[in-house]
Amino acid sequence: DAGVTQSPTHLIKTRGQQVTLRCSPKSGHDTVSWYQQALGQGPQFIFQYYEEEERQRGNFPDRFSGHQFPNYSSELNVNALLLGDSALYLCASSWDRELNSPLHFGNGTRLTVT
Amino acid sequence: AQKVTQAQTEISVVEKEDVTLDCVYETRDTTYYLFWYKQPPSGELVFLIRRNSFDEQNEISGRYSWNFQKSTSSFNFTITASQVVDSAVYFCALSGFANFGNEKLTFGTGTRLTIIP
């Protein structure tokens, strides 16, 4: 039973560039959430996707956008990268019909912006 | 607004000692959920426990136990007879009640636990 998988594992980008991170949810899950974890901090909620639409959004600028595909996988896009976007980006999945269930997290993508 | 405070940034104990990780939360919701997650060096957040606001019973799972007290808005986590494998960063998190799916999680800043052999 495959868990949540994220790619790539590490990424180095330059300020101003754009980046796309990918996530495949755990088998049987249909909802994907993205979190940003800065060094030494707790994860912060970016947004959640369900049925290919953004259902909830945290306090992140429009430079952060996402997408969910019919197979429930998801992408996180960040435009006009800033140094402050350097962080571990975590994807989490869940099943919509299991209310308030624990999230299953992937290992994350470590993004470094130089 | 929801807030989770983990005042202990780092804790080090010698193996086999007991250790308690503190978590204090703030919320205006009457129904909410509390979680603990473990983050080993690999980065993945591993779910440990979920508690809803109506259930104040303490819970024990092997060497792990949790003490939930609504009166003090605390949800503390104790590891008994600690082991080196317990070394990780531990996060306490809070969510509101979702009528569908899951509400977003609000995390604390984490406590880095080091078990010294």
HADDOCK unambig.tbl for C-alpha pairs under 7 A between the chains (distance, minus, plus):
assign (segid A and resid 41 and name CA) (segid B and resid 109 and name CA) 4.84 0.50 0.50
assign (segid A and resid 41 and name CA) (segid B and resid 110 and name CA) 6.91 0.50 0.50
assign (segid A and resid 42 and name CA) (segid B and resid 107 and name CA) 5.49 0.50 0.50
assign (segid A and resid 42 and name CA) (segid B and resid 108 and name CA) 5.60 0.50 0.50
assign (segid A and resid 42 and name CA) (segid B and resid 109 and name CA) 4.37 0.50 0.50
assign (segid A and resid 42 and name CA) (segid B and resid 110 and name CA) 6.04 0.50 0.50
assign (segid A and resid 43 and name CA) (segid B and resid 107 and name CA) 6.18 0.50 0.50
assign (segid A and resid 44 and name CA) (segid B and resid 106 and name CA) 6.94 0.50 0.50
assign (segid A and resid 45 and name CA) (segid B and resid 104 and name CA) 6.47 0.50 0.50
assign (segid A and resid 45 and name CA) (segid B and resid 105 and name CA) 6.84 0.50 0.50
assign (segid A and resid 95 and name CA) (segid B and resid 101 and name CA) 6.78 0.50 0.50
assign (segid A and resid 96 and name CA) (segid B and resid 100 and name CA) 6.45 0.50 0.50
assign (segid A and resid 96 and name CA) (segid B and resid 101 and name CA) 4.04 0.50 0.50
assign (segid A and resid 97 and name CA) (segid B and resid 101 and name CA) 6.07 0.50 0.50
assign (segid A and resid 98 and name CA) (segid B and resid 101 and name CA) 6.33 0.50 0.50
assign (segid A and resid 99 and name CA) (segid B and resid 98 and name CA) 6.56 0.50 0.50
assign (segid A and resid 99 and name CA) (segid B and resid 100 and name CA) 5.88 0.50 0.50
assign (segid A and resid 99 and name CA) (segid B and resid 101 and name CA) 4.83 0.50 0.50
assign (segid A and resid 99 and name CA) (segid B and resid 102 and name CA) 6.05 0.50 0.50
assign (segid A and resid 100 and name CA) (segid B and resid 97 and name CA) 6.70 0.50 0.50
assign (segid A and resid 100 and name CA) (segid B and resid 98 and name CA) 6.02 0.50 0.50
assign (segid A and resid 100 and name CA) (segid B and resid 101 and name CA) 6.07 0.50 0.50
assign (segid A and resid 100 and name CA) (segid B and resid 102 and name CA) 4.67 0.50 0.50
assign (segid A and resid 100 and name CA) (segid B and resid 103 and name CA) 6.84 0.50 0.50
assign (segid A and resid 101 and name CA) (segid B and resid 102 and name CA) 6.62 0.50 0.50
assign (segid A and resid 102 and name CA) (segid B and resid 47 and name CA) 6.83 0.50 0.50
assign (segid A and resid 105 and name CA) (segid B and resid 44 and name CA) 5.98 0.50 0.50
assign (segid A and resid 105 and name CA) (segid B and resid 45 and name CA) 5.62 0.50 0.50
assign (segid A and resid 106 and name CA) (segid B and resid 44 and name CA) 5.46 0.50 0.50
assign (segid A and resid 107 and name CA) (segid B and resid 42 and name CA) 6.45 0.50 0.50
assign (segid A and resid 107 and name CA) (segid B and resid 43 and name CA) 5.08 0.50 0.50
assign (segid A and resid 107 and name CA) (segid B and resid 44 and name CA) 4.11 0.50 0.50
assign (segid A and resid 108 and name CA) (segid B and resid 43 and name CA) 6.46 0.50 0.50
assign (segid A and resid 108 and name CA) (segid B and resid 44 and name CA) 6.71 0.50 0.50
